[in-house]
Amino acid sequence: MPALVAGIVIAVPVIMVLLAGLFDGGGPTWTHIRETLLLRYLGGTISVLALTGALCLLFAVPAAWLVTMFRFPGRAVFEWLLILPLAAPGYVLAYAWADLAGVGGPLQSALRDVTGWSARDYWFPDISSLPGLAFVLACTLYPYVYLTARSAFVSQSVCALEAARSLGASPGRSFWAVALPAARPAIAAGLALALMEAAADYGAAEFLGVPTLTFGIVRAWKSFGEPAAAARLAFVLIGVIAVLILTERWGRGRAGSQHSSIRWRHVSRTQLTGLPALGASLSCFVLFLIAFGLPVGRLVWRSIETGTRAAPIWDALVNSVMLAGAGAIFAFVLALMIVLAARAKGPAALFARASAVSGYSIPGAVLALGALAIIALFPVTLSGGVALLALTWVYASRFTAAGTEPMAAALARAPASLSNAARSLGASPTRQAFEVDLPIALSGAAVAALILFVEALKELPATLMLRPFNWDTLSVRAYAYASDERLAAAALPALLITAAGLVPVILLSWQLSRSRPGEDQ
């Protein structure tokens, strides 16, 4: 029963959006959007996803291969530095790169100082464009692919690689012919996660002026005041995400590889020297620099530069902590219910787990529409406590899956003999859940709670749509300042969001370094 309740709580916002998209006509606003804007939104989304995916693969896969299979100066440091961009939401990197690469920014100013050119004498990439948005999203999302690719390369069959080498295959040919095909399912899974996050983005797309479906959903709600039209767009976006998931499953297919009994023998890294070593170090450094070092460094500089003139954000900080904390607690309780019920493996447990995964794959803007549809069924208005309760629900629906995984992993590591002993002593399923499974699952509670809190802290579109009037969070304040072209004022709240995100990312990196079998340093 608890698992069924948790699954229903998570699934209701998604179901409400689907029903609204299917049965609500959308009115004249939807007609206008369908005839004039839908193709732009759909084309923009597909183009951004295609380009972001290509850039994620270009950034992540070579870097994962280098740090896994070779020794070079700085390898151990780059191994975890390359994960740090996960801490920064896409809209934060968009603000920073717009400030860096603008006509008055340091990059173009330095170019003019060196060459003596004027702004009209040269071409410079425009960050406020579709390729610019794809670049920004790839910078923050490539670690999904990097982590899964690296895990696949670490756990691949050493025998297969050694056989390829014994047959005279170069390291490059071993990569293309052996390692990459074996890692393809894991890379596809990481890429699917990255693209689902890219499809959910609103802040970066809106700031850089790129029409996407998520941008259209929020605009239909904010500008037109038409939740029915927004629901129709949300229905289209859910279809795009479903295609992504099905494509990933189809692409993975039955791909896999067989491993010998010495699968976990230490990975024998090749020592690089001279120019190859310098090239490997430089490649990793440049990737870290463009994805994290430069934009976050610019935010730090802007914050120091404004000093006491920085816009006040104390209220936004308090609101953010309160709201993210409430959402994290709710999602944590739901995740715990799902994890404890998973041992039963009944229909309710499967439904709850599927609901959590579905909620995580759906953008916050879509879930916010579901919450609005639910509120419309009751004689209440979206203000004050109602709005905050709706936001807490949306956070829980969106992020419960992120909290489920750490606790499920902790439970999976427990020896089966504990459960067998409890049953042999006559413990009921309820008693076993509370006295055996619960303490074990709570060993992953700190990581789960931290991830849930940071994910809720970063959420932007749902917060924009549901927050009470004149009630800001850090993400909303950063968005408002950046929208008014007050990038210096946006630096501090954006930096605080990124700093909060660094904690779970560093913790994740530390856990990965401790849990990887079969590799040398």
Disulfide bonds with the S-S distance in Angstrom:
none
